[in-house]
Amino acid sequence: MRRLALATALALVTALPAGAHAQVMASEHGMVQQRVDGTTITIEYYRPQRRGRNNLFGGVVQWGSTWTPGANWATTIDVDHDVKIDGHALAKGKYSIWMVPQSNAWTVIFSTAWKRFHVQGPDASAPQVKFDVKSDSAPMVDVLTFSFPDVAPDSTTLVMQWGTTAVPLHIEVPASNQAPPPGA
């Protein structure tokens, strides 16, 4: 009986087509990381593609709806020191990122409940940092992209871009080498 089960299993495995592989995800996993004066900022996300859709914001992503900038699981930001994002304090830790697009300003939400499926929305009972930012126009990008195009000794700009829309977030980091106080 054991030989029959082994022979059956072997036959099933060898019967699979040579090209049988796991299905490619429609929105592949991505990660971008930037270090600024000893502070590491890491973004993890799944990258949806435009796929010929021209009306991404106000169409695919409805105006006024809460959306994680990505797909599958909520996009996350992890900072290993306290930082300020657009002047708002964000304590060391990992957060899910959510955005509410509007035609004139976007609301950005960082939630301490970071392990969330993309359609769940942020956990309203979890601590959050929430503020409004302005979006910009940018050259066309087919795949949702996070980048750090500007890096200074004490700050960086994190940009979320998809289609012709970009949302810049200015991040300030604490100085790692502060000068000693006078007379020390």
N, C-alpha and C positions, 0 to 999 in steps of 0.2 A: 504494500500500500504506500509506503514511504517513497519507494522508487517511482511509482506512478505520479505522486504529487510533485516530486522533483522534476520528472520529465515534463509534466504539464506546465510547471512554472518556467522551465527553460524554453519550452516551445513558445509560450506567450511572450517572453522577453525577446527572443530572436525574431519573432514575427513583427515587431514594431518596425516601421519604416526607419531607414538610416537617418533621415532628416528630422525625426520627431524631437522637438525641443519644447521647452516651456514657452508659453505665449509672451510676446513682447508687450510690455505695458504701454498703454496709450500716452501716459504721462510718466516719463522716467524720473527716477530719483536724482536729485542734484544737491550739491553742497558747495558753499563758498565760505571762506574764512579769511579774516584780516586781523593782523596784530598791529596795535598802535600803542607805543610806549609801555609795553608790558601787559596790555590788556588784549585778550583774544575774544573776537566776536565771530560766532559761527552761525550761519543760516543753513537749515536743512529744509528741503521742500521737494515737491513733485512738480514737474515742469509741463503744464498743458501746452498744446500746440494750437496755433490759430486755425489750421486746416481750412484755409480759404474764407473763414468767417471774417467779415469786415467790421461788424458792429460789436466789438468785444464788450465795451463798457456802455451800458444803456441797452444792451441786447443780450449777449451771453451772460454777462453779470449785470443784473438789473440795478438801476439807480436806487439808492436807499436800502439795498439789501446787504446784510452782513456776509462777508465772503473771506475765506482764508486765501491769500494770494498764492494759489497752487491748486493741487488736486490730491485725491486719496486721503492722506492724513494732513492735519493742520500743519502749516509752515511754522517752524520754530526758530527762535533766536536764543542763543546761549552766550552769556557774557560772564567772564571769570572775575570781573571787578565791577563795582558800582559805576554806572555811566549816566550821562544825561543825553536824552534823545529829543531834539528840538526843544531843549530847555527843561524837559520833564525828567525827573529822577527815575532811573530804572535800576533796582538793586541787583547785585550779583545773582545769577540763576538762569533757569531755562523757562521760556515763555512761548505760548502759541501766539501767532500774529494774525490779526483779523483787520479787515478794512471795510468801510462802508463808503462806496464811491458815490459822489454827487457831482453834478456838472460844475459846481463852483469851488467846492472844498471836499476833501476826503477825511473821514474819521479813522484814526488808527487806534487799535486796541491791542495791548500786550496783556495776556492773561496767564496767571501762574498755573492754571490747568492746561498743561501743554500737550498731553496725550489725548487728542480729540480727533474724531473722524471729521472730514472736511465739511459735511453737511450738518453737523451738530451745532455749530456756532460756539461762541465762547461760553464758558460756564459762568452765569451771572452771579453765583454765590462765591466764586473765587476772586481773590484780589486782582485788580486790574489797574493799568495805567492807560488813560484814554485822552486823546487830544486831536485837534484838526490840523491838516496840512493842505497845501496847494499842490495840485498835480501839474505836470508840464507836458508839452508836446515833445516828441523825440522821433528819431528815424525809426522806421518799421523794424520790429523784431517779431519773428514768427513764434518763437518759443519763449514762454515766461522766463525772465532772467532777473536774478539779483546780482548786483555788482558793487564794488567799492571803487568808483572812478577817481575819487580825490582822497589822498591820504596826506595829512599834515602831522607835525610832531605831537600834537595833542588832540587830534580829531580826525574824523573821516566822514564821508558821505556814503550812505547805503542807498542804492537806487533799485526799486522794483520797477521793471519795465515789461510791457506786453503790448503788442500792436504798436500804436504810435503814442501811447500814454506812459509817462514815467512819474513815479512818486518818490521824490528824494527825502531822505531822513538824515539830518545832521547829528552825528554822534560825537560827544565830547568825552574824553577819558581822563581819569585822575593822573596827575604827574607822578612818575615813579621816583624821580630824583629831585626832591624838593631841596632848595638851598637851606642851609642851617639858619636859624634865626640870628639876627645881629647880636654880636657879643658872645656867641656860643663857642 
